[in-house]
Amino acid sequence: MLLATSSLAADVKIVSWNIAASPYEKVLARASDYKKMVDTLSPDVIVLIELTGRPDIKAIADAIGWQTYFATMSDGQVQGDEIHASLEVGVLSKIPITSVTEFDPKPEGHTHQVLTNAKPDGDSSIPVTEMPLKGIDMMGLAATDRGTLRVDLANGLTVFPVHLKSNSNDACFAADDAIKGLKKLGLPPIPALQSILDNGSDVKAKADKDNAFKRERVIAATKTIADQAVADGRTVLIAGDWNTSFEPGKFGQSFDDCQLAAFSCAKAPFPASACTGDGFDDTFAHDSAVVGQ
């Protein structure tokens, strides 16, 4: 999370949770998970990542059992065969939501009204608008460009929930799937495929840098609108799933990326020797100016 302020909101406890995209039936089955989280952590505001539709956030709100709640989420896409094609962000709050702006890389004229316990189908008195997420449109849209919400709360806090592109890439998936397919046929793995998993490849290295760029461009655009909220006198929080880290070699502090060498498909740890010099993932460098206002 990154916090900026020009006028402090009252102290609040905020939890960010990537709930993992699931069919609606599985969301319902996890009601005890959501209730246990609230009973254990006692949050005032919950940032939810990987929602797949408005019924998800309604089910979570019901499971939590707050007597008063306000809930908003980005414009849920039609859930298809691939669950991860429908990843959305949302905010569930005890503190009243006064307005919401959906910043979409490609505005579609589709938003959801804020849900409350008094009006579970949507409160039309709370303004919800949609605007383009500027700063990435001129570079061309990528399939993984995800927007954000500006959620203004009655206590002066503004929350921007984000879900940035993951590090997963097609080169590793393709090599792994091919090896598994050969094993099912009783055939030995092709050495070149196993080498990609063990050592990486130029294709994978390019995908890793491309994924970092997708994170950077979305968070840079989000920072621009977060700066405006600070200028409006709001206390501002950017929270959610950043899908990056401060690992040596990966984390960049300037925009001069290293020459990334091929490295294993293993998820962790990142081999610092694959990126000598400034890291290739500048996600945090883009928004570092949000902190310390």
MIDOSE-1310 file (N, C-alpha, C; in nm, 2 decimals, decimal comma, always signed):
residues 293
mlla	+0,08/-0,12/+0,00/+0,00/+0,00/+0,00/+0,09/+0,12/+0,00; +0,04/+0,23/-0,06/+0,11/+0,36/-0,06/+0,01/+0,46/-0,01; +0,05/+0,55/+0,08/-0,04/+0,65/+0,15/+0,02/+0,79/+0,13; -0,07/+0,88/+0,09/-0,03/+1,02/+0,08/-0,14/+1,10/+0,15
tssl	-0,10/+1,21/+0,21/-0,20/+1,29/+0,28/-0,16/+1,44/+0,27; -0,27/+1,52/+0,26/-0,25/+1,66/+0,29/-0,34/+1,70/+0,40; -0,44/+1,62/+0,44/-0,52/+1,64/+0,56/-0,56/+1,50/+0,61; -0,51/+1,47/+0,73/-0,53/+1,33/+0,78/-0,67/+1,30/+0,81
aadv	-0,71/+1,18/+0,75/-0,84/+1,12/+0,79/-0,83/+1,06/+0,93; -0,94/+1,04/+0,99/-0,94/+0,97/+1,12/-0,88/+0,83/+1,10; -0,82/+0,78/+1,21/-0,75/+0,65/+1,21/-0,85/+0,55/+1,16; -0,81/+0,47/+1,07/-0,89/+0,35/+1,02/-0,80/+0,23/+1,00
kivs	-0,86/+0,11/+1,02/-0,78/-0,01/+0,99/-0,83/-0,06/+0,85; -0,73/-0,09/+0,77/-0,76/-0,13/+0,63/-0,69/-0,26/+0,60; -0,76/-0,35/+0,54/-0,71/-0,48/+0,50/-0,72/-0,49/+0,35; -0,62/-0,54/+0,29/-0,62/-0,57/+0,14/-0,61/-0,72/+0,13
wnia	-0,70/-0,78/+0,04/-0,71/-0,92/+0,03/-0,73/-0,96/-0,11; -0,64/-1,03/-0,17/-0,66/-1,10/-0,30/-0,73/-1,23/-0,27; -0,86/-1,24/-0,30/-0,94/-1,35/-0,25/-0,93/-1,47/-0,35; -0,86/-1,45/-0,46/-0,84/-1,56/-0,56/-0,97/-1,58/-0,64
aspy	-0,97/-1,56/-0,77/-1,08/-1,57/-0,85/-1,14/-1,71/-0,85; -1,27/-1,71/-0,82/-1,34/-1,84/-0,81/-1,48/-1,83/-0,86; -1,54/-1,94/-0,91/-1,68/-1,94/-0,94/-1,77/-1,90/-0,82; -1,88/-1,84/-0,85/-1,96/-1,79/-0,74/-1,99/-1,89/-0,63
ekvl	-2,01/-2,01/-0,67/-2,05/-2,12/-0,57/-1,93/-2,13/-0,47; -1,81/-2,12/-0,52/-1,70/-2,13/-0,42/-1,69/-2,01/-0,33; -1,73/-1,89/-0,39/-1,73/-1,77/-0,30/-1,83/-1,79/-0,19; -1,94/-1,84/-0,22/-2,04/-1,87/-0,12/-1,99/-1,97/-0,01
aras	-1,92/-2,07/-0,06/-1,87/-2,18/+0,03/-1,76/-2,13/+0,12; -1,70/-2,01/+0,09/-1,60/-1,95/+0,18/-1,65/-1,85/+0,28; -1,78/-1,85/+0,30/-1,84/-1,75/+0,39/-1,76/-1,74/+0,53; -1,73/-1,86/+0,58/-1,66/-1,86/+0,71/-1,52/-1,79/+0,70
dykk	-1,45/-1,80/+0,59/-1,32/-1,74/+0,57/-1,34/-1,58/+0,59; -1,44/-1,53/+0,53/-1,45/-1,38/+0,53/-1,49/-1,34/+0,67; -1,58/-1,42/+0,74/-1,62/-1,38/+0,87/-1,50/-1,39/+0,97; -1,42/-1,50/+0,95/-1,31/-1,52/+1,04/-1,21/-1,40/+1,02
mvdt	-1,19/-1,36/+0,90/-1,09/-1,25/+0,88/-1,14/-1,12/+0,95; -1,27/-1,09/+0,94/-1,32/-0,97/+1,01/-1,31/-0,99/+1,16; -1,35/-1,10/+1,21/-1,34/-1,12/+1,36/-1,20/-1,11/+1,41; -1,10/-1,16/+1,33/-0,96/-1,16/+1,37/-0,90/-1,02/+1,36
lspd	-0,92/-0,95/+1,25/-0,85/-0,83/+1,21/-0,93/-0,70/+1,24; -1,06/-0,71/+1,25/-1,15/-0,59/+1,28/-1,12/-0,47/+1,19; -1,13/-0,49/+1,06/-1,10/-0,38/+0,97/-1,22/-0,29/+0,96; -1,19/-0,16/+0,92/-1,30/-0,07/+0,89/-1,32/-0,06/+0,74
vivl	-1,22/-0,09/+0,66/-1,22/-0,09/+0,51/-1,15/-0,22/+0,46; -1,21/-0,28/+0,36/-1,15/-0,40/+0,30/-1,13/-0,37/+0,15; -1,01/-0,39/+0,10/-0,99/-0,38/-0,04/-0,98/-0,52/-0,09; -1,07/-0,55/-0,19/-1,09/-0,69/-0,24/-1,04/-0,70/-0,39
ielt	-0,96/-0,80/-0,41/-0,90/-0,82/-0,54/-0,94/-0,95/-0,60; -0,96/-0,96/-0,73/-1,00/-1,08/-0,80/-1,14/-1,12/-0,78; -1,23/-1,02/-0,76/-1,37/-1,04/-0,77/-1,40/-1,07/-0,92; -1,51/-1,15/-0,94/-1,54/-1,19/-1,08/-1,68/-1,14/-1,11
grpd	-1,75/-1,07/-1,02/-1,88/-1,01/-1,05/-1,94/-0,95/-0,93; -2,04/-0,87/-0,94/-2,11/-0,80/-0,83/-2,16/-0,90/-0,73; -2,21/-1,02/-0,77/-2,26/-1,11/-0,67/-2,15/-1,15/-0,56; -2,03/-1,15/-0,61/-1,92/-1,19/-0,52/-1,91/-1,09/-0,40
ikai	-1,91/-0,96/-0,43/-1,90/-0,86/-0,32/-2,02/-0,86/-0,23; -2,14/-0,89/-0,29/-2,26/-0,90/-0,21/-2,25/-1,02/-0,11; -2,20/-1,13/-0,16/-2,19/-1,25/-0,08/-2,09/-1,23/+0,03; -1,98/-1,16/+0,00/-1,88/-1,13/+0,11/-1,94/-1,04/+0,21
adai	-2,01/-0,93/+0,17/-2,07/-0,84/+0,26/-2,17/-0,91/+0,35; -2,25/-1,00/+0,29/-2,34/-1,08/+0,38/-2,27/-1,17/+0,48; -2,16/-1,23/+0,43/-2,09/-1,32/+0,52/-2,02/-1,25/+0,64; -1,98/-1,12/+0,61/-1,91/-1,05/+0,72/-2,01/-1,00/+0,82
gwqt	-2,13/-0,97/+0,78/-2,24/-0,94/+0,88/-2,23/-0,80/+0,94; -2,16/-0,70/+0,88/-2,16/-0,57/+0,93/-2,31/-0,51/+0,93; -2,35/-0,44/+1,03/-2,48/-0,39/+1,04/-2,50/-0,27/+0,94; -2,39/-0,20/+0,91/-2,38/-0,10/+0,81/-2,26/-0,12/+0,72
yfat	-2,28/-0,12/+0,59/-2,17/-0,14/+0,50/-2,20/-0,06/+0,37; -2,09/-0,03/+0,30/-2,10/+0,03/+0,17/-2,00/-0,05/+0,08; -2,04/-0,09/-0,04/-1,96/-0,18/-0,12/-1,96/-0,13/-0,27; -1,84/-0,12/-0,33/-1,83/-0,09/-0,47/-1,73/-0,17/-0,54
msdg	-1,75/-0,19/-0,67/-1,65/-0,27/-0,75/-1,65/-0,22/-0,89; -1,54/-0,26/-0,96/-1,53/-0,22/-1,10/-1,63/-0,30/-1,18; -1,64/-0,26/-1,31/-1,76/-0,31/-1,39/-1,73/-0,46/-1,42; -1,79/-0,55/-1,34/-1,77/-0,69/-1,36/-1,80/-0,73/-1,51
qvqg	-1,70/-0,79/-1,57/-1,72/-0,85/-1,70/-1,80/-0,97/-1,70; -1,85/-1,02/-1,81/-1,92/-1,14/-1,82/-1,82/-1,26/-1,79; -1,85/-1,33/-1,69/-1,76/-1,44/-1,66/-1,76/-1,55/-1,76; -1,65/-1,58/-1,82/-1,64/-1,68/-1,93/-1,58/-1,81/-1,88
deih	-1,54/-1,89/-1,97/-1,49/-2,02/-1,94/-1,36/-2,01/-1,86; -1,28/-1,90/-1,89/-1,16/-1,88/-1,81/-1,18/-1,78/-1,70; -1,18/-1,83/-1,58/-1,22/-1,74/-1,47/-1,13/-1,62/-1,46; -1,00/-1,63/-1,49/-0,91/-1,52/-1,48/-0,92/-1,42/-1,59
asle	-1,02/-1,43/-1,67/-1,05/-1,33/-1,77/-1,14/-1,22/-1,71; -1,18/-1,24/-1,59/-1,28/-1,15/-1,53/-1,24/-1,10/-1,39; -1,12/-1,05/-1,38/-1,06/-1,00/-1,26/-1,10/-0,86/-1,23; -1,16/-0,83/-1,11/-1,21/-0,70/-1,08/-1,16/-0,66/-0,94
vgvl	-1,17/-0,53/-0,91/-1,13/-0,48/-0,78/-1,25/-0,42/-0,71; -1,25/-0,41/-0,58/-1,36/-0,35/-0,50/-1,32/-0,31/-0,37; -1,41/-0,23/-0,30/-1,39/-0,18/-0,17/-1,52/-0,20/-0,09; -1,50/-0,26/+0,03/-1,61/-0,29/+0,12/-1,58/-0,21/+0,25
skip	-1,67/-0,12/+0,29/-1,63/-0,02/+0,40/-1,75/-0,01/+0,50; -1,71/+0,01/+0,62/-1,80/+0,05/+0,73/-1,83/+0,20/+0,71; -1,73/+0,27/+0,67/-1,73/+0,42/+0,65/-1,81/+0,45/+0,53; -1,91/+0,54/+0,53/-1,99/+0,57/+0,41/-1,90/+0,61/+0,29
itsv	-1,94/+0,55/+0,18/-1,88/+0,59/+0,05/-1,96/+0,71/+0,00; -1,90/+0,82/-0,04/-1,97/+0,94/-0,08/-1,97/+0,95/-0,24; -1,87/+0,89/-0,30/-1,87/+0,89/-0,45/-1,77/+0,79/-0,50; -1,79/+0,75/-0,62/-1,70/+0,65/-0,69/-1,67/+0,70/-0,83
tefd	-1,55/+0,69/-0,87/-1,51/+0,71/-1,01/-1,44/+0,59/-1,06; -1,49/+0,52/-1,17/-1,42/+0,41/-1,23/-1,33/+0,46/-1,34; -1,20/+0,44/-1,32/-1,10/+0,48/-1,42/-1,07/+0,35/-1,50; -1,12/+0,35/-1,63/-1,11/+0,23/-1,71/-1,01/+0,26/-1,83
pkpe	-0,92/+0,17/-1,86/-0,83/+0,20/-1,98/-0,91/+0,21/-2,11; -1,03/+0,14/-2,11/-1,12/+0,15/-2,22/-1,26/+0,16/-2,17; -1,31/+0,28/-2,15/-1,44/+0,30/-2,10/-1,55/+0,24/-2,18; -1,64/+0,17/-2,11/-1,74/+0,10/-2,18/-1,88/+0,15/-2,15
ghth	-1,89/+0,25/-2,07/-2,02/+0,30/-2,03/-2,10/+0,21/-1,94; -2,03/+0,13/-1,86/-2,09/+0,04/-1,77/-2,03/+0,05/-1,63; -2,11/+0,09/-1,53/-2,07/+0,10/-1,39/-2,17/+0,03/-1,30; -2,13/+0,00/-1,18/-2,22/-0,05/-1,08/-2,25/+0,05/-0,97
qvlt	-2,38/+0,06/-0,93/-2,41/+0,14/-0,82/-2,35/+0,09/-0,69; -2,33/+0,18/-0,59/-2,28/+0,14/-0,46/-2,38/+0,06/-0,39; -2,34/-0,05/-0,34/-2,43/-0,14/-0,26/-2,43/-0,10/-0,11; -2,54/-0,11/-0,04/-2,54/-0,09/+0,10/-2,63/-0,19/+0,16
nakp	-2,62/-0,21/+0,29/-2,71/-0,31/+0,36/-2,85/-0,26/+0,35; -2,88/-0,13/+0,35/-3,01/-0,08/+0,34/-3,06/-0,09/+0,19; -2,97/-0,08/+0,10/-3,01/-0,09/-0,05/-2,92/-0,19/-0,12; -2,94/-0,32/-0,09/-2,85/-0,42/-0,15/-2,84/-0,43/-0,30
dgds	-2,94/-0,37/-0,37/-2,94/-0,37/-0,51/-2,88/-0,24/-0,57; -2,83/-0,15/-0,49/-2,77/-0,03/-0,53/-2,84/+0,10/-0,49; -2,76/+0,19/-0,44/-2,81/+0,32/-0,39/-2,78/+0,43/-0,50; -2,88/+0,47/-0,57/-2,86/+0,56/-0,68/-2,83/+0,70/-0,63
sipv	-2,84/+0,73/-0,50/-2,81/+0,86/-0,45/-2,66/+0,88/-0,44; -2,58/+0,78/-0,44/-2,43/+0,79/-0,44/-2,38/+0,80/-0,58; -2,31/+0,91/-0,62/-2,27/+0,92/-0,76/-2,16/+0,82/-0,79; -2,18/+0,76/-0,91/-2,08/+0,67/-0,97/-2,06/+0,71/-1,11
temp	-1,94/+0,74/-1,15/-1,91/+0,78/-1,29/-1,79/+0,70/-1,34; -1,77/+0,71/-1,47/-1,66/+0,64/-1,54/-1,58/+0,74/-1,62; -1,45/+0,72/-1,61/-1,36/+0,81/-1,69/-1,24/+0,72/-1,74; -1,18/+0,77/-1,85/-1,06/+0,70/-1,90/-0,94/+0,71/-1,81
lkgi	-0,87/+0,60/-1,79/-0,74/+0,60/-1,72/-0,63/+0,65/-1,81; -0,61/+0,78/-1,80/-0,52/+0,84/-1,90/-0,37/+0,81/-1,86; -0,29/+0,80/-1,96/-0,15/+0,78/-1,94/-0,10/+0,64/-2,00; -0,20/+0,56/-2,03/-0,17/+0,43/-2,10/-0,24/+0,43/-2,24
dmmg	-0,34/+0,51/-2,26/-0,41/+0,50/-2,38/-0,33/+0,53/-2,51; -0,24/+0,63/-2,49/-0,16/+0,67/-2,61/-0,05/+0,57/-2,64; -0,02/+0,48/-2,55/+0,08/+0,38/-2,57/+0,01/+0,25/-2,63; -0,12/+0,25/-2,65/-0,19/+0,14/-2,70/-0,23/+0,05/-2,58
laat	-0,34/-0,01/-2,59/-0,39/-0,09/-2,48/-0,34/-0,24/-2,49; -0,31/-0,29/-2,37/-0,27/-0,44/-2,37/-0,38/-0,51/-2,30; -0,39/-0,64/-2,33/-0,50/-0,72/-2,28/-0,50/-0,72/-2,12; -0,39/-0,70/-2,06/-0,38/-0,70/-1,92/-0,39/-0,57/-1,85
drgt	-0,42/-0,46/-1,92/-0,43/-0,33/-1,86/-0,56/-0,33/-1,78; -0,55/-0,31/-1,65/-0,66/-0,31/-1,56/-0,67/-0,17/-1,50; -0,79/-0,12/-1,48/-0,81/+0,01/-1,43/-0,82/+0,01/-1,28; -0,88/+0,11/-1,22/-0,89/+0,13/-1,08/-1,02/+0,21/-1,05
lrvd	-1,04/+0,22/-0,92/-1,16/+0,30/-0,87/-1,10/+0,41/-0,78; -1,16/+0,53/-0,79/-1,14/+0,63/-0,69/-1,26/+0,62/-0,60; -1,24/+0,58/-0,48/-1,35/+0,56/-0,38/-1,33/+0,66/-0,27; -1,42/+0,76/-0,27/-1,41/+0,87/-0,17/-1,50/+0,83/-0,05
lang	-1,44/+0,83/+0,07/-1,51/+0,80/+0,19/-1,54/+0,92/+0,27; -1,64/+0,91/+0,36/-1,70/+1,03/+0,43/-1,60/+1,09/+0,52; -1,49/+1,02/+0,56/-1,40/+1,07/+0,66/-1,28/+1,14/+0,60; -1,28/+1,16/+0,46/-1,17/+1,23/+0,39/-1,07/+1,14/+0,33
ltvf	-1,09/+1,01/+0,35/-1,00/+0,91/+0,29/-1,04/+0,87/+0,15; -0,95/+0,86/+0,06/-0,98/+0,81/-0,08/-0,89/+0,69/-0,11; -0,96/+0,58/-0,15/-0,89/+0,46/-0,18/-0,89/+0,43/-0,33; -0,77/+0,39/-0,38/-0,75/+0,34/-0,51/-0,71/+0,19/-0,51
pvhl	-0,81/+0,10/-0,53/-0,77/-0,04/-0,54/-0,71/-0,08/-0,67; -0,60/-0,15/-0,67/-0,53/-0,19/-0,80/-0,50/-0,34/-0,80; -0,50/-0,39/-0,92/-0,45/-0,53/-0,94/-0,36/-0,53/-1,06; -0,23/-0,53/-1,04/-0,14/-0,52/-1,15/-0,10/-0,65/-1,21
ksns	-0,05/-0,65/-1,33/-0,02/-0,77/-1,40/+0,08/-0,86/-1,33; +0,05/-0,99/-1,33/+0,14/-1,08/-1,26/+0,27/-1,11/-1,34; +0,36/-1,19/-1,27/+0,48/-1,22/-1,34/+0,47/-1,35/-1,43; +0,35/-1,41/-1,42/+0,33/-1,53/-1,50/+0,34/-1,50/-1,65
ndac	+0,41/-1,59/-1,73/+0,42/-1,56/-1,87/+0,40/-1,69/-1,95; +0,36/-1,67/-2,08/+0,32/-1,78/-2,16/+0,44/-1,88/-2,19; +0,56/-1,83/-2,19/+0,67/-1,92/-2,23/+0,68/-2,03/-2,13; +0,67/-2,00/-2,00/+0,68/-2,11/-1,90/+0,56/-2,20/-1,90
faad	+0,44/-2,14/-1,92/+0,32/-2,22/-1,93/+0,33/-2,32/-2,05; +0,37/-2,27/-2,16/+0,38/-2,35/-2,28/+0,47/-2,46/-2,27; +0,59/-2,44/-2,21/+0,69/-2,54/-2,19/+0,64/-2,65/-2,09; +0,58/-2,60/-1,98/+0,53/-2,70/-1,88/+0,42/-2,78/-1,94
daik	+0,33/-2,72/-2,01/+0,21/-2,79/-2,07/+0,26/-2,90/-2,17; +0,36/-2,86/-2,25/+0,41/-2,95/-2,35/+0,48/-3,07/-2,28; +0,56/-3,05/-2,18/+0,62/-3,16/-2,11/+0,52/-3,25/-2,05; +0,42/-3,20/-1,99/+0,31/-3,28/-1,93/+0,24/-3,36/-2,03
glkk	+0,22/-3,30/-2,15/+0,15/-3,37/-2,26/+0,23/-3,49/-2,31; +0,37/-3,47/-2,32/+0,45/-3,58/-2,36/+0,45/-3,69/-2,26; +0,45/-3,65/-2,13/+0,45/-3,76/-2,03/+0,32/-3,84/-2,03; +0,21/-3,78/-2,06/+0,08/-3,85/-2,07/+0,09/-3,95/-2,19
lglp	+0,17/-3,92/-2,29/+0,18/-4,01/-2,40/+0,29/-4,11/-2,38; +0,35/-4,10/-2,27/+0,46/-4,20/-2,24/+0,59/-4,16/-2,31; +0,61/-4,04/-2,35/+0,73/-4,00/-2,42/+0,82/-3,91/-2,33; +0,95/-3,92/-2,35/+1,04/-3,84/-2,27/+1,03/-3,69/-2,31
pipa	+1,05/-3,61/-2,21/+1,05/-3,46/-2,24/+1,16/-3,42/-2,34; +1,13/-3,33/-2,42/+1,23/-3,28/-2,52/+1,33/-3,19/-2,43; +1,46/-3,21/-2,45/+1,56/-3,14/-2,37/+1,54/-2,99/-2,37; +1,51/-2,94/-2,49/+1,49/-2,79/-2,51/+1,38/-2,74/-2,42
lqsi	+1,27/-2,82/-2,41/+1,16/-2,77/-2,33/+1,20/-2,77/-2,18; +1,27/-2,87/-2,13/+1,31/-2,88/-2,00/+1,41/-2,77/-1,96; +1,49/-2,74/-2,06/+1,59/-2,63/-2,04/+1,52/-2,49/-2,02; +1,40/-2,47/-2,08/+1,33/-2,35/-2,06/+1,29/-2,34/-1,92
ldng	+1,23/-2,45/-1,86/+1,19/-2,45/-1,72/+1,30/-2,43/-1,63; +1,42/-2,50/-1,66/+1,53/-2,49/-1,57/+1,61/-2,37/-1,58; +1,63/-2,32/-1,70/+1,72/-2,21/-1,72/+1,66/-2,08/-1,78; +1,53/-2,09/-1,82/+1,47/-1,98/-1,89/+1,51/-1,97/-2,04
sdvk	+1,47/-1,86/-2,10/+1,50/-1,84/-2,24/+1,49/-1,69/-2,27; +1,53/-1,65/-2,39/+1,52/-1,51/-2,43/+1,38/-1,47/-2,44; +1,29/-1,57/-2,49/+1,15/-1,54/-2,50/+1,09/-1,51/-2,36; +1,13/-1,59/-2,26/+1,08/-1,57/-2,13/+1,13/-1,44/-2,07
akad	+1,26/-1,41/-2,09/+1,31/-1,28/-2,04/+1,24/-1,16/-2,09; +1,21/-1,17/-2,22/+1,13/-1,06/-2,28/+0,99/-1,05/-2,22; +0,93/-1,17/-2,20/+0,80/-1,16/-2,13/+0,80/-1,11/-1,99; +0,91/-1,14/-1,92/+0,92/-1,08/-1,78/+0,93/-0,93/-1,79
kdna	+1,01/-0,88/-1,88/+1,02/-0,73/-1,89/+0,89/-0,67/-1,94; +0,82/-0,74/-2,03/+0,69/-0,69/-2,08/+0,59/-0,68/-1,97; +0,59/-0,79/-1,88/+0,50/-0,79/-1,77/+0,52/-0,67/-1,67; +0,65/-0,65/-1,65/+0,69/-0,53/-1,57/+0,64/-0,40/-1,63
fkre	+0,65/-0,39/-1,76/+0,61/-0,27/-1,82/+0,46/-0,25/-1,81; +0,38/-0,36/-1,82/+0,24/-0,35/-1,80/+0,20/-0,30/-1,66; +0,28/-0,35/-1,56/+0,25/-0,30/-1,42/+0,29/-0,15/-1,42; +0,40/-0,11/-1,47/+0,45/+0,02/-1,46/+0,35/+0,12/-1,52
rvia	+0,30/+0,09/-1,64/+0,21/+0,19/-1,71/+0,08/+0,21/-1,64; +0,03/+0,10/-1,58/-0,10/+0,11/-1,51/-0,08/+0,19/-1,38; +0,03/+0,16/-1,30/+0,05/+0,23/-1,18/+0,09/+0,37/-1,20; +0,16/+0,40/-1,31/+0,19/+0,54/-1,34/+0,07/+0,62/-1,37
atkt	-0,03/+0,56/-1,44/-0,15/+0,63/-1,47/-0,23/+0,65/-1,34; -0,23/+0,55/-1,26/-0,30/+0,55/-1,13/-0,24/+0,66/-1,04; -0,11/+0,68/-1,04/-0,05/+0,78/-0,96/-0,09/+0,92/-1,00; -0,11/+0,94/-1,13/-0,16/+1,07/-1,18/-0,29/+1,11/-1,12
iadq	-0,38/+1,01/-1,12/-0,51/+1,05/-1,06/-0,51/+1,05/-0,91; -0,42/+0,97/-0,85/-0,40/+0,98/-0,70/-0,35/+1,12/-0,66; -0,25/+1,17/-0,74/-0,20/+1,30/-0,71/-0,31/+1,41/-0,72; -0,40/+1,39/-0,81/-0,51/+1,49/-0,81/-0,60/+1,48/-0,69
avad	-0,62/+1,36/-0,64/-0,70/+1,34/-0,51/-0,63/+1,41/-0,40; -0,49/+1,40/-0,39/-0,42/+1,47/-0,29/-0,43/+1,62/-0,30; -0,43/+1,67/-0,43/-0,45/+1,81/-0,45/-0,59/+1,86/-0,41; -0,68/+1,76/-0,41/-0,82/+1,79/-0,37/-0,83/+1,80/-0,22
grtv	-0,72/+1,77/-0,15/-0,72/+1,77/+0,00/-0,76/+1,64/+0,07; -0,75/+1,53/-0,01/-0,79/+1,40/+0,04/-0,67/+1,33/+0,10; -0,69/+1,24/+0,20/-0,59/+1,14/+0,24/-0,60/+1,03/+0,14; -0,49/+0,99/+0,08/-0,50/+0,89/-0,04/-0,43/+0,76/-0,01
liag	-0,49/+0,65/-0,04/-0,43/+0,52/-0,03/-0,44/+0,44/-0,16; -0,33/+0,40/-0,21/-0,33/+0,30/-0,32/-0,30/+0,16/-0,26; -0,39/+0,07/-0,28/-0,38/-0,06/-0,22/-0,43/-0,17/-0,31; -0,38/-0,29/-0,28/-0,42/-0,40/-0,36/-0,31/-0,50/-0,39
dwnt	-0,32/-0,57/-0,50/-0,22/-0,67/-0,54/-0,13/-0,61/-0,65; +0,00/-0,58/-0,60/+0,09/-0,52/-0,69/+0,17/-0,62/-0,78; +0,17/-0,74/-0,74/+0,24/-0,85/-0,81/+0,39/-0,81/-0,84; +0,45/-0,75/-0,75/+0,59/-0,72/-0,76/+0,65/-0,72/-0,62
sfep	+0,78/-0,70/-0,61/+0,85/-0,70/-0,48/+0,97/-0,62/-0,48; +1,04/-0,62/-0,36/+1,16/-0,55/-0,34/+1,28/-0,64/-0,36; +1,27/-0,75/-0,43/+1,38/-0,85/-0,44/+1,50/-0,78/-0,51; +1,62/-0,80/-0,46/+1,74/-0,75/-0,52/+1,75/-0,79/-0,67
gkfg	+1,78/-0,70/-0,76/+1,79/-0,74/-0,90/+1,66/-0,71/-0,97; +1,55/-0,73/-0,91/+1,42/-0,71/-0,98/+1,37/-0,57/-0,96; +1,39/-0,52/-0,83/+1,34/-0,39/-0,80/+1,42/-0,28/-0,86; +1,36/-0,19/-0,94/+1,43/-0,08/-1,00/+1,40/+0,05/-0,93
qsfd	+1,51/+0,14/-0,91/+1,49/+0,27/-0,85/+1,50/+0,38/-0,94; +1,53/+0,35/-1,07/+1,53/+0,45/-1,17/+1,46/+0,38/-1,30; +1,45/+0,46/-1,40/+1,39/+0,40/-1,52/+1,49/+0,35/-1,62; +1,61/+0,33/-1,58/+1,72/+0,27/-1,67/+1,73/+0,12/-1,64
dcql	+1,65/+0,05/-1,71/+1,65/-0,10/-1,69/+1,78/-0,17/-1,72; +1,80/-0,28/-1,65/+1,92/-0,36/-1,68/+1,89/-0,45/-1,81; +1,99/-0,51/-1,86/+1,98/-0,61/-1,96/+1,94/-0,74/-1,89; +1,82/-0,78/-1,90/+1,77/-0,90/-1,82/+1,82/-1,03/-1,89
aafs	+1,89/-1,11/-1,81/+1,93/-1,24/-1,87/+1,82/-1,34/-1,84; +1,83/-1,45/-1,92/+1,73/-1,56/-1,89/+1,75/-1,62/-1,76; +1,64/-1,66/-1,69/+1,64/-1,72/-1,56/+1,53/-1,82/-1,55; +1,54/-1,91/-1,45/+1,45/-2,02/-1,44/+1,30/-1,98/-1,43
caka	+1,21/-2,07/-1,46/+1,07/-2,05/-1,44/+1,02/-2,07/-1,30; +1,11/-2,11/-1,21/+1,07/-2,13/-1,07/+1,02/-1,99/-1,02; +0,92/-1,99/-0,93/+0,86/-1,87/-0,89/+0,94/-1,78/-0,80; +1,03/-1,84/-0,72/+1,11/-1,76/-0,63/+1,23/-1,85/-0,59
pfpa	+1,34/-1,79/-0,53/+1,36/-1,64/-0,53/+1,41/-1,60/-0,67; +1,41/-1,46/-0,69/+1,46/-1,41/-0,81/+1,61/-1,41/-0,81; +1,68/-1,46/-0,91/+1,83/-1,46/-0,91/+1,88/-1,32/-0,94; +1,94/-1,25/-0,85/+1,98/-1,11/-0,87/+2,09/-1,10/-0,98
sact	+2,16/-1,21/-1,00/+2,26/-1,21/-1,11/+2,20/-1,20/-1,25; +2,07/-1,22/-1,26/+2,01/-1,21/-1,39/+1,99/-1,07/-1,43; +2,00/-0,97/-1,34/+1,98/-0,83/-1,37/+2,08/-0,75/-1,30; +2,20/-0,73/-1,35/+2,30/-0,65/-1,29/+2,28/-0,50/-1,32
gdgf	+2,29/-0,42/-1,22/+2,26/-0,28/-1,24/+2,12/-0,25/-1,18; +2,06/-0,14/-1,23/+1,92/-0,11/-1,18/+1,82/-0,22/-1,22; +1,73/-0,26/-1,13/+1,64/-0,36/-1,17/+1,54/-0,33/-1,28; +1,48/-0,43/-1,33/+1,39/-0,42/-1,45/+1,25/-0,38/-1,42
ddtf	+1,21/-0,40/-1,29/+1,07/-0,37/-1,25/+1,06/-0,24/-1,17; +1,02/-0,13/-1,24/+1,02/+0,00/-1,18/+0,88/+0,04/-1,13; +0,80/-0,06/-1,10/+0,66/-0,03/-1,05/+0,66/+0,07/-0,93; +0,75/+0,04/-0,83/+0,75/+0,13/-0,71/+0,81/+0,26/-0,74
ahds	+0,91/+0,26/-0,84/+0,97/+0,39/-0,87/+0,87/+0,49/-0,93; +0,78/+0,43/-1,01/+0,67/+0,52/-1,07/+0,59/+0,59/-0,97; +0,56/+0,53/-0,85/+0,47/+0,59/-0,76/+0,53/+0,63/-0,63; +0,67/+0,63/-0,62/+0,73/+0,66/-0,50/+0,70/+0,81/-0,45
avvg	+0,67/+0,89/-0,55/+0,64/+1,03/-0,51/+0,51/+1,05/-0,44; +0,43/+0,94/-0,44/+0,30/+0,95/-0,37/+0,33/+0,95/-0,22; +0,44/+0,89/-0,17/+0,47/+0,88/-0,03/+0,54/+1,01/+0,02; +0,51/+1,05/+0,14/+0,58/+1,15/+0,20/+0,54/+1,29/+0,17
q	+0,42/+1,31/+0,12/+0,37/+1,44/+0,09/+0,34/+1,52/+0,22
